[in-house]
Amino acid sequence: MEVLILGAGTMGRGLARALAAKDCTIYLYDPNPAARTAATQALAGEFEAQKCRWLEKLAVPPDCVAVIEAVPENLSLKKSVLAELAATLPEATVVATNTSALSVHALAAELPYRARFLGWHFFNPPTHLPLVEVIPTSFTAPAVVEWSERFLTSVGKVPLRAPDLPGFIVNRIARPYYVEALRLVESGQTTPEVVDKLMEGLGFRMGPFRLMDLIGIDTNYAVTQAIWEGLGYPPRFRPSWLQAQKIAAGQLGRKTRQGFYTYGSPDS
């Protein structure tokens, strides 16, 4: 099966690796030269096996069964990329957005292929986490939802339907894990290292600050912002100035080798 992934950042290349491991042929498109270079280095083994191929321009190969949009969490950017996709989209190809919190309905509203469009929310790293939230819209054809669930199951994922509400299910529930941890550190009474050690000591695989560095501080902040706005600005979900400072300094976590922690390489 052939799949096109739009965006070669942390999630895009993670999806490429996860699906290539399930014998999918992956096409990657990203107009950013730096992202292409980083992805090519990270996916060296997969490219050598010819499971991943770069597209020089945004044109959907005719045999692609699905296109997965994995560009940054910006509504206007995603709308622009999805609109451009329409010109070369084969009639049977399903298109999925990997948005973590933006309205799938808002992304779908003006698309000419909206009956074949829905959300597939993968979790980072997709090579290890099987859950995928499947988010249909009121425009999505039932057959597309059913096909999505079959396809995701066939590549080793566990698809679960989620409503198109701010944060869907997982990110809505997970916000306090991040936001309350950030509030504690904002108060000056503790540090990211102490919070992470305590949470990991309770059995969490990763503390909130290590997890934010893995996800990307910019992505985590954008998700919190979207949920906060979508729910009418409740104080309990207010985005953190600590994250805003990190973003302004270009310290986005593992992908920049500096976040709440320092890393030797993006994948260390």
C-alpha positions in Angstrom: 0.0 0.0 0.0 1.2 3.5 -0.8 0.7 6.4 1.6 1.7 10.1 1.2 2.7 12.0 4.3 2.6 15.8 4.2 5.2 17.2 6.6 8.5 15.7 7.5 8.9 17.0 11.1 9.0 14.9 14.2 5.5 13.3 13.7 5.8 13.0 9.9 9.0 11.1 10.0 7.7 9.0 12.9 4.7 8.0 10.8 6.9 7.3 7.9 9.0 4.9 10.0 6.0 3.2 11.6 4.2 2.6 8.3 7.3 1.6 6.4 7.8 -1.1 9.1 4.4 -2.5 8.1 5.4 -2.8 4.4 3.8 0.4 3.2 5.5 2.4 0.5 5.9 6.0 1.9 6.0 9.2 -0.1 7.1 12.3 1.8 6.6 15.9 0.9 7.9 18.9 2.8 9.0 22.2 1.1 11.3 23.1 4.0 14.9 22.1 3.1 15.9 21.8 6.8 13.1 19.4 7.5 13.9 17.3 4.5 17.6 17.1 5.5 16.7 16.1 9.1 14.2 13.6 8.0 16.5 12.0 5.4 19.2 11.5 8.1 16.6 10.1 10.6 15.2 7.7 8.0 18.4 6.6 6.4 17.7 2.9 6.8 14.1 3.2 5.5 15.3 5.2 2.4 18.1 2.7 1.8 15.4 0.0 1.7 13.5 2.2 -0.8 10.4 2.2 1.4 10.4 6.0 1.6 10.5 8.4 -1.4 10.6 12.1 -1.6 8.2 14.1 -3.8 9.7 17.2 -5.3 6.3 18.9 -5.6 2.9 18.3 -4.0 1.2 15.8 -6.3 -0.5 12.7 -5.0 0.8 9.5 -6.7 -2.1 7.7 -8.4 -1.9 4.5 -6.3 -1.9 6.2 -2.9 -4.6 4.8 -0.6 -4.2 7.6 1.9 -2.7 11.0 2.5 -1.8 11.9 6.0 -1.4 15.7 6.7 1.2 16.2 9.5 2.2 19.9 9.2 2.4 22.2 12.2 -0.6 22.9 14.4 -1.7 26.1 12.5 -5.2 26.2 11.1 -4.5 28.5 8.2 -1.4 26.5 7.2 -3.3 23.2 7.3 -6.2 24.7 5.3 -3.8 25.9 2.7 -2.0 22.6 2.3 -5.2 20.6 2.2 -6.7 22.9 -0.4 -3.6 22.6 -2.6 -3.9 18.8 -2.4 -7.3 18.8 -4.2 -5.7 19.4 -7.6 -4.0 16.0 -7.9 -6.1 13.9 -5.5 -7.2 10.6 -7.0 -10.9 9.8 -6.7 -10.6 7.0 -4.2 -7.8 8.4 -1.9 -8.7 9.1 1.7 -7.2 12.2 3.3 -6.6 12.4 7.1 -5.4 15.2 9.3 -3.1 14.4 12.2 -4.2 17.5 14.1 -3.9 17.2 17.9 -6.7 19.6 18.8 -7.9 21.8 15.9 -11.4 21.4 14.7 -11.6 18.7 12.0 -14.9 20.3 10.8 -13.2 23.6 10.3 -10.5 22.0 8.2 -13.1 20.0 6.2 -15.7 22.7 5.5 -14.4 24.1 2.2 -12.7 21.0 0.9 -14.2 19.5 -2.4 -13.2 16.0 -1.1 -14.7 16.5 2.4 -16.6 13.2 2.2 -13.2 11.4 2.1 -11.7 13.6 4.8 -11.4 12.9 8.6 -9.0 13.0 11.5 -6.4 10.3 12.3 -4.8 11.5 15.5 -1.6 9.4 16.1 0.4 9.7 19.3 4.2 10.4 19.6 6.2 8.3 19.0 3.9 6.5 16.5 6.4 3.7 16.2 5.6 2.6 19.8 2.1 3.9 20.6 -0.7 2.0 18.8 -3.7 4.2 19.7 -5.1 6.4 16.9 -8.2 8.6 17.5 -10.4 8.5 14.4 -12.4 11.7 14.2 -15.1 11.8 11.5 -17.0 15.0 10.6 -20.6 15.3 9.6 -19.4 15.4 6.0 -17.4 12.1 6.2 -18.9 9.2 4.4 -19.5 6.2 6.7 -17.6 3.9 4.3 -14.5 6.1 4.7 -14.7 5.8 8.5 -15.0 2.0 8.3 -12.2 1.8 5.7 -10.0 3.9 8.0 -10.5 1.6 10.9 -9.7 -1.4 8.8 -6.6 0.2 7.3 -5.2 1.4 10.7 -5.8 -2.1 12.2 -3.9 -3.7 9.3 -0.8 -1.6 10.1 -0.9 -2.5 13.7 -2.8 0.4 15.2 -5.7 0.5 17.6 -8.3 2.9 16.1 -10.9 4.4 18.4 -13.6 6.9 17.3 -13.5 10.3 19.0 -15.8 13.3 18.8 -14.7 16.5 17.1 -14.5 18.5 20.3 -11.5 20.6 21.6 -8.7 18.1 22.4 -10.8 15.2 21.3 -10.5 12.7 24.2 -6.9 12.0 25.0 -5.5 15.6 24.8 -8.5 16.9 26.7 -7.8 14.5 29.6 -4.1 15.0 29.4 -4.1 18.8 29.7 -3.9 18.9 33.5 -0.9 16.6 33.5 1.0 19.3 31.6 -0.7 22.5 32.8 -0.6 21.7 36.5 3.1 20.7 36.3 3.9 24.0 34.5 2.0 25.9 37.2 4.0 24.3 39.9 7.3 25.2 38.2 6.0 28.7 37.4 5.5 29.3 41.2 9.3 28.8 41.7 8.7 26.2 44.4 10.0 23.2 42.4 11.8 22.2 39.2 11.0 20.2 36.1 13.5 17.5 37.2 11.7 17.1 40.6 8.2 16.9 39.0 9.3 14.3 36.5 11.1 12.2 39.1 8.0 12.2 41.3 5.6 11.3 38.4 7.9 8.6 37.0 8.2 7.3 40.6 4.4 6.8 40.6 4.6 4.7 37.5 4.2 7.2 34.7 6.5 6.2 31.8 7.6 9.8 31.3 7.2 12.9 33.5 5.3 15.8 32.0 8.5 17.9 31.1 10.3 15.0 29.5 7.1 14.2 27.6 6.7 17.9 26.4 10.3 17.8 25.2 9.5 14.6 23.2 6.3 15.9 21.7 7.8 19.3 21.0 7.2 22.3 23.3 5.7 24.3 20.4 3.3 21.5 19.5 2.2 21.0 23.1 1.7 24.7 23.6 -0.3 25.0 20.4 -2.6 22.1 21.5 -3.1 23.8 24.9 -3.9 27.1 23.2 -6.5 25.4 20.9 -8.2 23.6 23.7 -8.2 26.8 25.9 -9.8 28.8 23.1 -12.2 26.1 22.1 -13.6 25.7 25.6 -14.0 29.5 26.1 -10.8 30.3 27.9 -11.2 28.5 31.2 -8.4 29.5 33.6 -7.5 25.9 34.3 -6.3 25.4 30.7 -4.4 28.8 30.4 -1.2 28.2 28.3 2.0 28.6 30.3 4.4 31.5 29.9 7.3 29.0 30.6 6.5 27.3 27.3 6.1 30.6 25.5 9.6 31.6 26.7 11.1 28.3 25.5 9.5 28.8 22.1 10.7 32.4 21.8 14.2 31.1 22.5 13.9 28.3 19.9 14.2 25.7 22.6 11.5 23.2 21.4 12.7 20.0 23.0 14.5 17.0 21.6 14.1 18.2 18.0 16.3 21.3 18.7 18.4 19.5 21.3 17.3 21.9 24.0 14.0 22.2 25.9 13.4 21.6 29.6 16.4 19.3 29.2 19.6 19.2 27.0 20.0 16.4 24.5 23.0 15.2 22.6 21.0 14.6 19.4 17.3 15.0 18.3 16.7 11.2 18.9 18.7 10.8 22.1 
